[in-house]
Amino acid sequence: MSFVIMTDTSSNITAARARKLNIEMIPFYYYVDGKECCCDSKSGHKFDADRYYKMLGDGIDVKTSQITPQRFEEAFEKVLVGGSDLMFISMSSGISGSCGSAKSAAQKLSEKYPERKIRVIDSLGASFGEGILATEASKMRAKGMCFDDVYENILDMRDRLYQVFTVDDLMFLKRGGRLSSMAAGIGSILNIKPILKGDRDGKIVAFTKVRGRKKSIEALAEKYNALVEQQAVQTVYIAHCGCKQDAITLAGLIKKIKPPKSIAVADYEPVTGSYVGPGALALFFLSHYGACNE
C-alpha cells in the first residue's frame, strides 16, 4: 500500500528537492514588518537569505506563526481521501506548538478514516533536524520498505541524530526566551559564544560556552569528532544564517577530522532562522547510541 511522507518548511528541504524525493510540504508563514511571507513554492515568494539575515541584523521586525490544527487537517485529509497512509515529520514539540497541532489533527482524522495509518513523528529538532529524517524516510520508501518499518527506522535514527549549533548574537536567543537579558548583555560584551544542542525533550539547551567566533566553530567540529558514527557512509549537514564562509570553514575542519561521504551546506530557512539570528551556525550528523543524552 502506498504512503505519503510529509514535513513542514522548517525542515530546510527546498521545493525542488521535495519534488525529487516525493515529499509533500506544509508551509510555515512568517511576517516581515507585517507583510505575510511563505516558503511554499506555490506562493511565488522567493527567499533571499543574504538580504533577509542582513535585515534581521539591522533590526527588521519578524514574527512567525504556528501551523494550526485546521491547516493540518486540510493537508492530511487530502492524502487520506486519496487512499494513502500518511507519515508526518514535525518540528520539535520542545520549540513549537505545531507538533501538538499535527497530533490533534491526526487523532481527529484517525477516527474519520480508521482504515488509514497516520503517524506524526516529533523530530525533536528543526532545520535539517527534520529534513534529514524526511529525506531518509523517502529513501527507505523508494527501496520498497513498508510503512511500519520506515516508521520504526526513523524513530531509531531520530534518537541518534545529533544537532549542535552556535550563535553570533545572544540577543536573538534572549528575544526568543532562551536567555535572560543580563546573560545576553554580558555575553555580547565579553564575546562569549554559547554552544547549544537539542535535548531529549526537543528543547534547546546551552551545554558549554567559549570566547570568540573561531573557538565556537572549532567546538562544533570537536563535538563531531567525539560523537560521529560511521561517517564514511553518511551525509553531514550544515545550516547557517548569512555566514557562508564560517560554514565553509566548519566543513573544512570536518573533512580533515573524519571525512564523511558528503557535506551539504545551506542557508537556514527563515522561520527557525529568525530565532537563532544572523551568524547562527548549526551542524547535524548521526552519532552513536546515547550521544544525544551526553
C-alpha positions in Angstrom: 0.0 0.0 0.0 1.3 3.5 -0.9 2.1 6.0 1.8 2.9 9.7 1.7 5.8 11.4 3.6 5.1 15.0 4.6 7.0 17.6 6.6 6.9 21.3 7.1 9.1 24.1 5.6 11.2 24.4 8.7 12.9 21.2 7.5 15.2 23.1 5.2 14.2 20.9 2.2 13.9 23.1 -0.9 10.8 22.8 -3.1 12.9 21.3 -5.9 14.4 18.6 -3.6 11.0 17.9 -2.1 9.7 17.1 -5.6 12.6 14.9 -6.4 12.2 12.9 -3.2 8.4 12.9 -3.5 7.9 14.6 -0.1 4.9 16.8 0.5 5.4 20.1 2.4 3.1 22.2 4.5 4.3 25.7 4.9 5.0 27.9 7.9 4.2 31.6 7.5 6.3 34.4 8.8 5.8 38.2 8.7 8.4 40.8 7.8 7.3 44.3 9.0 3.7 43.0 9.0 3.9 41.6 5.5 3.0 37.9 5.2 5.6 35.6 3.6 5.6 31.9 2.9 8.3 29.4 1.9 5.7 27.4 -0.1 6.8 27.3 -3.8 3.2 27.9 -4.8 3.1 31.3 -3.1 5.6 32.8 -5.6 7.7 34.1 -2.7 11.5 33.7 -3.2 13.6 33.7 0.0 16.7 35.8 -0.4 18.7 34.6 2.6 21.6 37.1 2.5 19.2 40.0 2.3 16.9 38.6 5.0 19.6 38.0 7.6 21.1 41.4 6.9 17.8 43.0 7.5 17.3 40.8 10.6 20.6 42.0 12.0 19.6 45.6 11.2 16.5 45.2 13.4 13.7 44.4 11.0 10.6 43.1 12.8 10.0 39.4 12.0 7.2 37.4 13.6 6.2 33.8 13.0 3.0 31.8 13.4 2.3 28.1 14.2 0.6 25.8 11.8 -3.0 25.4 13.1 -4.8 22.1 13.6 -7.2 23.2 10.8 -4.5 23.6 8.3 -3.0 20.2 9.2 -6.5 18.6 8.9 -6.8 20.0 5.4 -3.4 18.9 4.3 -3.7 15.4 5.9 -7.2 14.7 4.6 -6.2 15.3 1.0 -3.8 12.4 1.4 -6.2 10.1 3.2 -9.1 10.7 0.8 -6.7 9.7 -2.0 -6.3 6.3 -0.4 -2.7 6.6 1.1 -1.3 6.3 4.6 0.5 9.3 6.0 3.7 9.9 7.9 4.3 13.5 9.0 7.7 14.6 10.4 7.3 17.7 12.6 9.3 20.4 14.0 10.2 19.7 17.7 7.4 19.9 20.2 10.0 21.5 22.5 10.2 24.7 20.4 6.8 24.8 18.6 3.2 24.0 19.3 2.8 22.9 15.7 3.7 19.3 16.6 0.8 19.2 19.0 -1.5 20.7 16.4 -0.4 18.0 13.9 -1.1 15.3 16.5 -4.5 16.8 17.3 -5.4 16.7 13.6 -4.1 13.2 13.2 -6.2 11.9 16.1 -9.4 13.5 14.7 -8.8 12.1 11.2 -7.9 8.6 12.6 -11.5 8.4 13.9 -12.8 9.5 10.5 -10.5 7.2 8.4 -9.9 4.2 10.7 -8.6 2.2 7.7 -5.7 4.6 7.2 -2.4 4.8 9.1 -1.5 8.3 10.3 1.8 8.8 12.2 3.2 12.1 13.5 6.9 11.9 14.3 8.2 14.6 16.6 11.7 15.2 15.1 12.9 16.8 18.4 14.7 19.3 16.1 14.3 21.8 13.4 16.0 22.8 10.1 18.0 19.7 9.0 17.0 18.0 12.3 13.7 17.5 10.5 15.0 17.4 6.9 17.4 14.5 7.4 14.6 12.3 8.8 12.2 13.2 6.0 14.9 12.6 3.4 15.9 9.2 4.8 12.3 8.2 5.1 11.9 8.9 1.4 14.9 6.8 0.5 13.7 3.9 2.6 10.3 4.1 0.9 12.0 4.2 -2.6 13.8 0.9 -1.6 10.4 -0.7 -1.0 10.4 -0.6 2.8 6.9 -0.8 4.2 5.2 1.9 6.3 5.7 0.4 9.7 9.4 -0.4 9.1 10.1 3.1 7.8 8.4 4.5 10.9 10.5 2.4 13.3 13.7 3.1 11.5 13.1 6.8 11.5 12.4 6.8 15.2 15.7 5.0 15.7 17.5 7.5 13.5 16.0 10.4 15.4 17.5 9.1 18.6 20.9 9.1 17.0 20.7 12.5 15.2 23.0 15.0 16.9 22.2 18.6 16.5 24.7 21.2 17.7 24.9 24.9 17.0 26.3 28.2 18.0 25.0 31.8 17.6 26.8 35.1 16.9 24.4 37.3 18.9 22.9 36.1 22.1 20.3 38.8 22.0 18.2 36.8 19.5 18.1 33.9 21.9 17.1 36.3 24.6 14.2 37.6 22.5 13.1 34.0 22.0 13.1 33.4 25.8 16.3 31.3 25.8 18.4 33.7 27.9 17.9 36.4 30.5 18.6 40.0 29.5 21.6 40.1 31.8 23.1 36.9 30.4 22.6 38.1 26.9 24.1 41.5 27.6 27.2 40.1 29.4 27.7 37.6 26.5 27.7 40.3 24.0 30.2 42.4 25.9 32.6 39.6 26.6 32.3 38.0 23.1 31.1 34.8 24.8 29.5 32.3 22.3 27.3 29.5 23.7 27.4 26.0 22.2 23.8 24.7 22.1 22.0 21.5 21.2 18.6 19.9 21.2 18.0 17.7 24.3 15.9 14.6 24.6 12.7 16.6 25.0 13.4 18.6 21.9 14.3 21.8 23.8 17.3 24.0 23.1 19.9 23.9 25.9 23.3 25.5 26.2 25.8 23.0 27.5 29.1 25.0 27.2 30.5 28.3 26.1 33.6 29.6 24.5 35.1 33.0 23.9 35.3 34.1 20.2 33.8 33.0 16.9 36.8 30.9 15.9 36.6 28.8 19.0 32.9 28.3 18.7 33.3 26.9 15.2 36.1 24.6 16.4 33.8 23.5 19.3 31.3 22.2 16.8 33.9 20.3 14.9 35.2 18.8 18.2 31.7 17.5 19.0 31.5 15.9 15.6 34.9 14.2 16.2 33.8 12.9 19.5 30.4 11.6 18.7 30.0 10.8 14.9 29.5 7.2 13.9 30.0 5.6 10.5 30.8 9.0 9.0 32.1 7.5 5.8 28.6 6.4 4.7 26.6 9.5 5.8 26.0 13.0 4.6 26.7 15.7 7.2 24.6 18.8 7.1 25.5 22.4 8.0 22.9 25.3 8.2 23.9 28.9 8.6 22.3 32.3 8.8 24.1 34.6 6.4 27.6 33.3 7.3 28.6 31.0 4.5 32.3 31.5 4.9 32.0 30.2 8.5 30.0 27.2 7.2 32.8 26.5 4.7 35.4 26.7 7.5 33.4 24.2 9.5 33.1 21.9 6.6 36.9 22.1 6.1 37.5 21.1 9.7 35.1 18.2 9.4 36.8 16.9 6.2 40.2 17.0 8.0 39.0 15.2 11.2 36.8 12.4 9.8 35.7 12.9 6.2 32.0 11.9 5.7 30.6 10.7 2.5 29.5 14.2 1.7 28.7 17.6 3.3 25.6 19.6 2.5 25.7 23.3 3.3 22.6 25.5 3.1 21.0 28.7 4.5 18.7 28.4 7.5 15.1 28.7 6.4 13.6 31.9 7.6 11.3 30.8 10.5 13.9 28.9 12.6 16.5 31.4 11.4 14.6 34.3 12.9 15.0 32.8 16.4 18.7 31.8 16.2 19.6 35.0 14.4 22.3 36.2 11.9 25.5 34.3 12.3 23.9 31.1 13.6 25.8 28.1 12.5 24.5 24.5 13.0 25.8 21.0 12.5 23.8 17.8 12.0 25.1 14.3 11.9 24.3 10.7 13.0 26.0 9.8 16.3 26.5 6.7 18.3 23.7 5.5 20.6 23.2 7.5 23.7 25.2 10.5 22.4 22.1 12.8 22.5 21.9 12.2 26.2 25.6 13.1 26.9 
